[in-house]
């Protein structure tokens, strides 16, 4: 083989991943000697910041390219998603500290698994070879299965992990079979080489290759939670500890979007007509089912799960557009969604106190009377998730719809706008409960400086990006430039 | 020599058995074995293609799949045992706490 061609110096491009994995291993060892979990969490945050800094330095030096025999790309596209992942780890750790003590599941492994899952996501975002993509996906998925079931004395959490595990394993088998068919027909697993083989071997109309592509899309559909592959999402989101619900509604979804974007654009780029004809109906039923079923929910975590399904449907428009502009608006969407969703979950977490779950919508009745600040922040996040200006959620939807219209998918955008209007019903119902109902029971908020910081940061970013969208939009456009 | 198409047909049949088993069986252990069948169907076709194309990549992929499947089995059974301790059943129909 070409092992001698492995340029050891180019290994520097995976330095952020190496740092993250080393820190995750160190955390497991530290857990044996340090009893205070806050210290472990602090080391985890510090390690993440180091990885982010190294990643930034590598970008600033203008190093792009690939390593590991051309299987791992270090480019703006991957780095933009890695930025989302770093933010996701840090904010998740911040909202977990107090909450995991309340859940009586404050383990050191919790923090190390978050880092392992994230390094898997980073490999997915950077993978330009199906082998690396698969291994990254499994590293992410296996760590997330454990995180969902980490409160192992609660039957809900066990059941959520079980359902997530079985459907996740089922979907990765689909991915593998799709990869094997693609490999068999094109003779390679490298994304760029697959694209050139499609042209050279005249495979564009090949039904077996089409089947392989459908299987790969279905597997990513499971991870993104597209309808009809969404069955696990509401159960896993409801049963998992809330901090992990927040973590997995952003990380794995963004990673799967990153990988899906790269596979469809790089490898199956010449087959845009075929794959967009699969994704369009998926996107429509995802938006329909996500928004309509969310109306019937009484549990806020379950409602946010359906909302997250619906948001996946909107973000898919960016990929369907098939242009670089569409892809950058999808990246933009995932970044904004990360902030507003973590913020909403942080408020949900604050309602949890000893002996009180605070997950039912009725628990929010009259919250504005007893806790005006928390209610006002929840209002911002709910407005943003609906897509009402001047919040960032509006900007995210605006750019993605604009790019889809530019690519000529106007009917699809009209459908998306209609469902987006329907979504206002269940988001604003939370606001209505908070401001227009009388308090039913006395709710005590479990605040801590870390949660306060998280909510402050997410609310500030949600508002700032809503008022000055060019900050993020330009970054996304710049990142995609070399794609 | 056995032609390539026979291997591919074998792998397609094994994969289909796995999918049908996953969707129809009601015992979690059998469901889990069905997933393993699906993974191995992918392995069969990867090895067959790898030999036919005289390219090593498919076999490298198989090594990764086998390793990951082992990790997956460990985690899956651990989750199953954690579940069983709180709720002693392995029937799919009886795992219905979360719904709506």
Interface residues (C-beta under 8 A of the other chain):
Chain A: X1 X130 X131 X134 X135 X138 X142 X145 X146 X149 X152 X153 X154 X155 X156 X158 X159 X160 X161 X162 X163 X165 X166 X169 X170 X172 X173 X174 X176 X177 X179 X180 X181 X183 X184 X187 X188 X189 X234 X235 X238 X239 X296 X297 X298 X299 X302
Chain B: X8 X11 X15 X18 X22 X28 X31 X32 X35 X38 X39 X41 X42 X45 X46 X48 X49 X52 X53 X55 X56 X57 X58 X60 X61 X64 X65 X68 X71 X72 X75 X76 X78 X79 X80 X82 X83 X86 X87 X95 X97 X98 X99 X100
